[in-house]
Amino acid sequence: MELRTLRYFVAVAEELHFGRAATRLHMSQPPLSRAIKQLETEIGALLFTRSQAGVTLTPVGVLLLDEARALLDQADRVRVRVAAAAGAATLTIGILGDGTDPGVTRLAAVYRRRHPGVDIRIRHTDLTDPTCGLRAGLVDVALTRAPFNDTALTVRELRTDPVGAVLRTDDPLARRDYLKLADLSDSRWFQFPQGTDPIWQSYWNGGKPREGPVVRVVQECLQAVLWNSTVGLAPLGHDLPENLIAVPLVDMAPSRVVAVRNDGDTNPLVHSFIEVAMAAYRQ
């Protein structure tokens, strides 16, 4: 029973969908299905019940999931300890400029308990680089928000947040319980500097070209709304300054909190960090 096969199994068990699991693992579906069938043959029992309604875990699969997670966690700890002994126990994490996410605090506590010997370095980045310096080689792993150009990157979703329009409280639209993007079509929207990832820019502009002031950091976005009644978008649940309010957007795709690494990165510290992040954000 190989660790790689166990990782395949855990991915399918968490996604309960072979296609999504294959995408998450950056592989095609047929070899993933073959690996799971081979694992079932080795164990001598079915791990999944497959039907037109979807995929569910069998009782044996539920048991194996707990054991597999424990084994993979132990393997990650071994790799990290070996890396530390080799003098490679430093991890640089890029965090997007809206880094008030309480999930980061919880993740830090869990990671420190599991890897107390790792030296963590944090690099905060502004809104012009959704990869937080990962592409530029400035960080080992990024905690950020999608979507953005993820070519040559491995992206693991940690959580999704609904999005709202940030408005002045004296704006007539602020009195509504919810809004649609069309309600904001006549407003000015903030823009990111030229050269910013176009997928990232398009998302925060509601999928259409807009006009408005250029901003780089969260505070500039908020001030643009406060001073100029510019429309800004933000994940719901974040604290806002007085005189500003976030009204839910019902036709806006949620903002995805993600952990990101470079494809092909074999650093055990990076892989362990992402696995710990996935577990911490599930709590």
C-alpha positions as a Markdown table, in Angstrom:
| # | Residue | x | y | z |
|---|---|---|---|---|
| 1 | Met | 0.0 | 0.0 | 0.0 |
| 2 | Glu | 1.9 | 3.1 | -1.2 |
| 3 | Leu | 1.6 | 6.5 | 0.2 |
| 4 | Arg | 0.8 | 7.9 | -3.2 |
| 5 | Thr | -2.2 | 5.6 | -3.6 |
| 6 | Leu | -3.4 | 6.6 | -0.1 |
| 7 | Arg | -3.2 | 10.2 | -1.2 |
| 8 | Tyr | -5.3 | 9.3 | -4.2 |
| 9 | Phe | -7.8 | 7.6 | -2.0 |
| 10 | Val | -8.0 | 10.5 | 0.4 |
| 11 | Ala | -8.6 | 12.9 | -2.5 |
| 12 | Val | -11.5 | 10.8 | -3.8 |
| 13 | Ala | -12.9 | 10.4 | -0.3 |
| 14 | Glu | -12.9 | 14.1 | 0.4 |
| 15 | Glu | -14.3 | 15.1 | -3.0 |
| 16 | Leu | -16.7 | 12.1 | -3.4 |
| 17 | His | -16.2 | 12.6 | -7.1 |
| 18 | Phe | -13.5 | 11.0 | -9.3 |
| 19 | Gly | -13.4 | 13.9 | -11.8 |
| 20 | Arg | -12.9 | 16.5 | -9.1 |
| 21 | Ala | -10.4 | 14.4 | -7.3 |
| 22 | Ala | -8.4 | 13.9 | -10.6 |
| 23 | Thr | -8.4 | 17.6 | -11.1 |
| 24 | Arg | -7.2 | 18.2 | -7.6 |
| 25 | Leu | -4.4 | 15.7 | -8.1 |
| 26 | His | -3.5 | 17.1 | -11.5 |
| 27 | Met | -4.0 | 13.8 | -13.3 |
| 28 | Ser | -6.5 | 12.3 | -15.6 |
| 29 | Gln | -9.4 | 10.2 | -14.3 |
| 30 | Pro | -8.7 | 6.8 | -15.8 |
| 31 | Pro | -5.4 | 6.1 | -13.9 |
| 32 | Leu | -7.0 | 7.4 | -10.7 |
| 33 | Ser | -9.9 | 5.0 | -11.1 |
| 34 | Arg | -7.4 | 2.2 | -11.8 |
| 35 | Ala | -5.4 | 3.0 | -8.7 |
| 36 | Ile | -8.5 | 3.0 | -6.5 |
| 37 | Lys | -9.6 | -0.4 | -7.9 |
| 38 | Gln | -6.1 | -1.8 | -7.3 |
| 39 | Leu | -6.3 | -0.5 | -3.7 |
| 40 | Glu | -9.7 | -2.2 | -3.3 |
| 41 | Thr | -8.2 | -5.4 | -4.6 |
| 42 | Glu | -5.3 | -5.3 | -2.2 |
| 43 | Ile | -7.6 | -4.6 | 0.7 |
| 44 | Gly | -10.1 | -7.2 | -0.4 |
| 45 | Ala | -13.1 | -4.9 | 0.0 |
| 46 | Leu | -14.9 | -2.1 | -1.7 |
| 47 | Leu | -14.0 | 1.4 | -0.5 |
| 48 | Phe | -16.6 | 3.3 | -2.5 |
| 49 | Thr | -20.2 | 2.7 | -3.5 |
| 50 | Arg | -20.6 | 4.0 | -7.1 |
| 51 | Ser | -24.0 | 4.9 | -8.5 |
| 52 | Gln | -25.6 | 7.4 | -10.8 |
| 53 | Ala | -26.3 | 9.5 | -7.7 |
| 54 | Gly | -22.6 | 9.8 | -7.0 |
| 55 | Val | -19.9 | 8.3 | -4.9 |
| 56 | Thr | -20.1 | 7.4 | -1.2 |
| 57 | Leu | -17.7 | 5.7 | 1.2 |
| 58 | Thr | -18.4 | 2.2 | 2.4 |
| 59 | Pro | -17.9 | 1.4 | 6.1 |
| 60 | Val | -14.5 | 0.0 | 5.2 |
| 61 | Gly | -13.7 | 3.3 | 3.3 |
| 62 | Val | -14.7 | 5.4 | 6.3 |
| 63 | Leu | -12.3 | 3.4 | 8.5 |
| 64 | Leu | -9.5 | 3.6 | 5.9 |
| 65 | Leu | -10.0 | 7.4 | 5.5 |
| 66 | Asp | -9.1 | 8.0 | 9.2 |
| 67 | Glu | -6.2 | 5.6 | 9.0 |
| 68 | Ala | -4.9 | 7.0 | 5.7 |
| 69 | Arg | -5.0 | 10.6 | 7.0 |
| 70 | Ala | -3.0 | 9.6 | 10.1 |
| 71 | Leu | -0.4 | 7.7 | 8.0 |
| 72 | Leu | 0.0 | 10.6 | 5.6 |
| 73 | Asp | 0.3 | 13.1 | 8.5 |
| 74 | Gln | 3.0 | 10.9 | 10.0 |
| 75 | Ala | 4.8 | 10.7 | 6.7 |
| 76 | Asp | 4.7 | 14.5 | 6.4 |
| 77 | Arg | 6.1 | 14.9 | 9.8 |
| 78 | Val | 8.9 | 12.5 | 9.0 |
| 79 | Arg | 9.8 | 14.5 | 5.9 |
| 80 | Val | 9.7 | 17.8 | 7.8 |
| 81 | Arg | 12.0 | 16.4 | 10.5 |
| 82 | Val | 14.4 | 15.1 | 7.9 |
| 83 | Ala | 14.4 | 18.5 | 6.1 |
| 84 | Ala | 15.0 | 20.2 | 9.5 |
| 85 | Ala | 18.0 | 17.9 | 10.2 |
| 86 | Ala | 19.3 | 18.8 | 6.8 |
| 87 | Gly | 19.1 | 22.5 | 7.6 |
| 88 | Ala | 16.1 | 23.3 | 5.4 |
| 89 | Ala | 13.6 | 24.1 | 8.1 |
| 90 | Thr | 12.6 | 27.6 | 6.8 |
| 91 | Leu | 9.3 | 28.3 | 5.1 |
| 92 | Thr | 8.3 | 31.6 | 3.6 |
| 93 | Ile | 4.6 | 32.2 | 3.3 |
| 94 | Gly | 3.0 | 34.9 | 1.2 |
| 95 | Ile | -0.3 | 36.3 | 2.5 |
| 96 | Leu | -2.6 | 38.6 | 0.5 |
| 97 | Gly | -3.1 | 42.1 | 1.8 |
| 98 | Asp | -6.5 | 41.3 | 3.2 |
| 99 | Gly | -4.9 | 39.0 | 5.7 |
| 100 | Thr | -7.4 | 39.5 | 8.6 |
| 101 | Asp | -8.8 | 36.1 | 7.9 |
| 102 | Pro | -9.3 | 34.3 | 11.3 |
| 103 | Gly | -8.5 | 31.1 | 9.5 |
| 104 | Val | -4.9 | 32.2 | 9.3 |
| 105 | Thr | -4.7 | 32.6 | 13.1 |
| 106 | Arg | -6.1 | 29.1 | 13.5 |
| 107 | Leu | -3.8 | 27.6 | 10.9 |
| 108 | Ala | -0.7 | 29.3 | 12.5 |
| 109 | Ala | -1.6 | 27.7 | 15.9 |
| 110 | Val | -2.0 | 24.2 | 14.4 |
| 111 | Tyr | 1.1 | 24.5 | 12.3 |
| 112 | Arg | 3.3 | 25.7 | 15.2 |
| 113 | Arg | 2.1 | 22.7 | 17.4 |
| 114 | Arg | 2.9 | 20.2 | 14.6 |
| 115 | His | 6.2 | 21.8 | 13.4 |
| 116 | Pro | 7.7 | 23.8 | 16.3 |
| 117 | Gly | 11.2 | 23.7 | 14.7 |
| 118 | Val | 10.3 | 25.3 | 11.4 |
| 119 | Asp | 11.3 | 29.0 | 11.0 |
| 120 | Ile | 8.2 | 30.7 | 9.4 |
| 121 | Arg | 8.7 | 33.9 | 7.4 |
| 122 | Ile | 5.7 | 36.0 | 6.4 |
| 123 | Arg | 5.5 | 38.2 | 3.3 |
| 124 | His | 2.4 | 40.4 | 3.0 |
| 125 | Thr | 1.6 | 41.5 | -0.5 |
| 126 | Asp | -0.8 | 44.1 | -2.0 |
| 127 | Leu | -3.7 | 43.4 | -4.3 |
| 128 | Thr | -1.6 | 43.7 | -7.4 |
| 129 | Asp | -0.2 | 40.2 | -7.0 |
| 130 | Pro | -2.7 | 37.5 | -6.1 |
| 131 | Thr | 0.1 | 34.9 | -6.0 |
| 132 | Cys | 1.8 | 36.8 | -3.2 |
| 133 | Gly | 5.2 | 36.6 | -4.8 |
| 134 | Leu | 5.0 | 32.9 | -5.6 |
| 135 | Arg | 5.6 | 33.2 | -9.3 |
| 136 | Ala | 8.5 | 35.6 | -8.6 |
| 137 | Gly | 10.2 | 33.1 | -6.3 |
| 138 | Leu | 9.8 | 35.4 | -3.3 |
| 139 | Val | 7.8 | 32.9 | -1.2 |
| 140 | Asp | 7.5 | 29.1 | -1.0 |
| 141 | Val | 3.7 | 29.0 | -0.6 |
| 142 | Ala | 0.8 | 31.5 | -0.7 |
| 143 | Leu | -2.4 | 32.0 | 1.2 |
| 144 | Thr | -4.5 | 34.0 | -1.1 |
| 145 | Arg | -7.8 | 34.3 | -3.0 |
| 146 | Ala | -8.8 | 32.9 | -6.4 |
| 147 | Pro | -9.4 | 33.2 | -9.3 |
| 148 | Phe | -6.2 | 34.1 | -11.0 |
| 149 | Asn | -4.0 | 32.7 | -13.7 |
| 150 | Asp | -3.0 | 29.3 | -12.2 |
| 151 | Thr | -0.8 | 28.1 | -15.0 |
| 152 | Ala | 2.1 | 25.9 | -13.5 |
| 153 | Leu | 0.5 | 26.4 | -10.0 |
| 154 | Thr | -1.2 | 23.8 | -7.7 |
| 155 | Val | -4.2 | 25.5 | -6.1 |
| 156 | Arg | -6.0 | 23.9 | -3.1 |
| 157 | Glu | -9.3 | 25.4 | -2.0 |
| 158 | Leu | -9.6 | 26.0 | 1.7 |
| 159 | Arg | -12.9 | 27.9 | 2.0 |
| 160 | Thr | -15.4 | 30.0 | 0.0 |
| 161 | Asp | -16.8 | 33.3 | 1.1 |
| 162 | Pro | -19.9 | 35.1 | -0.3 |
| 163 | Val | -19.1 | 38.5 | -1.8 |
| 164 | Gly | -20.8 | 41.9 | -1.3 |
| 165 | Ala | -20.7 | 45.4 | -2.7 |
| 166 | Val | -19.0 | 47.8 | -0.3 |
| 167 | Leu | -21.0 | 51.1 | -0.3 |
| 168 | Arg | -21.4 | 54.2 | 1.7 |
| 169 | Thr | -24.2 | 53.9 | 4.2 |
| 170 | Asp | -25.9 | 57.0 | 2.7 |
| 171 | Asp | -26.0 | 55.3 | -0.8 |
| 172 | Pro | -29.6 | 54.5 | -1.7 |
| 173 | Leu | -28.5 | 51.0 | -2.7 |
| 174 | Ala | -27.1 | 50.4 | 0.8 |
| 175 | Arg | -30.7 | 50.1 | 2.1 |
| 176 | Arg | -31.3 | 46.9 | 0.1 |
| 177 | Asp | -31.1 | 43.4 | 1.5 |
| 178 | Tyr | -29.2 | 42.2 | -1.5 |
| 179 | Leu | -28.0 | 43.5 | -4.9 |
| 180 | Lys | -27.3 | 42.2 | -8.4 |
| 181 | Leu | -24.3 | 43.2 | -10.5 |
| 182 | Ala | -26.6 | 45.0 | -12.9 |
| 183 | Asp | -27.7 | 47.4 | -10.0 |
| 184 | Leu | -24.1 | 48.7 | -10.0 |
| 185 | Ser | -23.6 | 49.1 | -13.8 |
| 186 | Asp | -23.7 | 52.9 | -13.6 |
| 187 | Ser | -21.1 | 53.2 | -10.8 |
| 188 | Arg | -17.4 | 53.7 | -10.9 |
| 189 | Trp | -15.3 | 50.7 | -9.7 |
| 190 | Phe | -11.8 | 50.6 | -8.4 |
| 191 | Gln | -9.1 | 49.3 | -10.7 |
| 192 | Phe | -5.7 | 47.6 | -10.2 |
| 193 | Pro | -2.6 | 48.9 | -11.8 |
| 194 | Gln | -1.8 | 48.0 | -15.4 |
| 195 | Gly | -0.2 | 44.6 | -15.7 |
| 196 | Thr | -2.2 | 43.0 | -12.9 |
| 197 | Asp | -3.5 | 39.5 | -13.6 |
| 198 | Pro | -6.5 | 40.1 | -15.9 |
| 199 | Ile | -8.4 | 37.1 | -14.4 |
| 200 | Trp | -8.0 | 38.6 | -11.0 |
| 201 | Gln | -9.0 | 42.1 | -12.2 |
| 202 | Ser | -12.1 | 40.8 | -14.0 |
| 203 | Tyr | -13.3 | 38.9 | -11.0 |
| 204 | Trp | -13.2 | 42.0 | -8.7 |
| 205 | Asn | -14.9 | 44.0 | -11.4 |
| 206 | Gly | -17.8 | 41.7 | -11.7 |
| 207 | Gly | -16.7 | 40.2 | -15.0 |
| 208 | Lys | -17.0 | 43.4 | -17.0 |
| 209 | Pro | -14.6 | 46.2 | -18.0 |
| 210 | Arg | -15.1 | 49.1 | -15.6 |
| 211 | Glu | -13.7 | 52.6 | -15.0 |
| 212 | Gly | -12.5 | 54.1 | -11.8 |
| 213 | Pro | -9.6 | 55.0 | -9.5 |
| 214 | Val | -6.5 | 52.7 | -9.4 |
| 215 | Val | -5.8 | 51.1 | -6.0 |
| 216 | Arg | -3.2 | 48.7 | -4.6 |
| 217 | Val | -4.2 | 47.9 | -1.1 |
| 218 | Val | -7.4 | 47.2 | 0.8 |
| 219 | Gln | -7.3 | 50.5 | 2.6 |
| 220 | Glu | -7.1 | 52.4 | -0.7 |
| 221 | Cys | -10.2 | 50.5 | -1.8 |
| 222 | Leu | -12.1 | 51.4 | 1.3 |
| 223 | Gln | -11.1 | 55.1 | 1.0 |
| 224 | Ala | -12.1 | 55.2 | -2.6 |
| 225 | Val | -15.6 | 54.1 | -1.6 |
| 226 | Leu | -15.7 | 56.5 | 1.4 |
| 227 | Trp | -14.5 | 59.6 | -0.5 |
| 228 | Asn | -15.7 | 59.0 | -4.1 |
| 229 | Ser | -18.6 | 56.5 | -3.7 |
| 230 | Thr | -16.6 | 54.1 | -5.8 |
| 231 | Val | -18.0 | 50.6 | -5.8 |
| 232 | Gly | -15.7 | 48.0 | -4.2 |
| 233 | Leu | -16.3 | 44.3 | -3.7 |
| 234 | Ala | -15.3 | 42.4 | -0.6 |
| 235 | Pro | -15.8 | 39.0 | 1.0 |
| 236 | Leu | -18.7 | 39.3 | 3.5 |
| 237 | Gly | -17.9 | 39.0 | 7.2 |
| 238 | His | -14.9 | 41.3 | 7.3 |
| 239 | Asp | -15.0 | 44.4 | 9.6 |
| 240 | Leu | -15.6 | 47.7 | 7.7 |
| 241 | Pro | -15.0 | 51.3 | 8.8 |
| 242 | Glu | -17.8 | 53.4 | 10.0 |
| 243 | Asn | -20.1 | 54.7 | 7.3 |
| 244 | Leu | -19.4 | 51.7 | 5.0 |
| 245 | Ile | -21.6 | 48.6 | 4.6 |
| 246 | Ala | -21.3 | 45.5 | 2.5 |
| 247 | Val | -24.5 | 44.4 | 0.7 |
| 248 | Pro | -24.6 | 40.8 | -0.5 |
| 249 | Leu | -24.4 | 40.2 | -4.3 |
| 250 | Val | -26.6 | 37.3 | -5.2 |
| 251 | Asp | -25.2 | 36.8 | -8.7 |
| 252 | Met | -21.5 | 37.0 | -7.8 |
| 253 | Ala | -19.4 | 33.9 | -7.6 |
| 254 | Pro | -17.9 | 33.4 | -4.1 |
| 255 | Ser | -14.4 | 34.3 | -3.3 |
| 256 | Arg | -12.2 | 31.2 | -2.8 |
| 257 | Val | -9.6 | 31.2 | -0.1 |
| 258 | Val | -6.8 | 29.0 | -1.4 |
| 259 | Ala | -3.3 | 27.7 | -0.6 |
| 260 | Val | -1.0 | 27.7 | -3.6 |
| 261 | Arg | 2.4 | 26.2 | -4.5 |
| 262 | Asn | 4.4 | 25.8 | -7.7 |
| 263 | Asp | 3.8 | 22.7 | -9.7 |
| 264 | Gly | 6.5 | 20.2 | -9.2 |
| 265 | Asp | 7.7 | 21.6 | -5.9 |
| 266 | Thr | 9.1 | 18.7 | -3.8 |
| 267 | Asn | 9.8 | 20.7 | -0.6 |
| 268 | Pro | 8.3 | 18.6 | 2.2 |
| 269 | Leu | 7.7 | 21.8 | 4.2 |
| 270 | Val | 5.5 | 23.2 | 1.5 |
| 271 | His | 3.5 | 19.9 | 1.1 |
| 272 | Ser | 3.1 | 19.6 | 4.9 |
| 273 | Phe | 1.9 | 23.2 | 5.1 |
| 274 | Ile | -0.8 | 22.8 | 2.5 |
| 275 | Glu | -2.1 | 19.5 | 4.1 |
| 276 | Val | -2.2 | 21.2 | 7.5 |
| 277 | Ala | -4.0 | 24.2 | 6.0 |
| 278 | Met | -6.6 | 21.9 | 4.4 |
| 279 | Ala | -7.2 | 20.2 | 7.8 |
| 280 | Ala | -7.3 | 23.5 | 9.8 |
| 281 | Tyr | -9.8 | 25.1 | 7.5 |
| 282 | Arg | -12.1 | 22.1 | 7.7 |
| 283 | Gln | -12.5 | 22.6 | 11.4 |
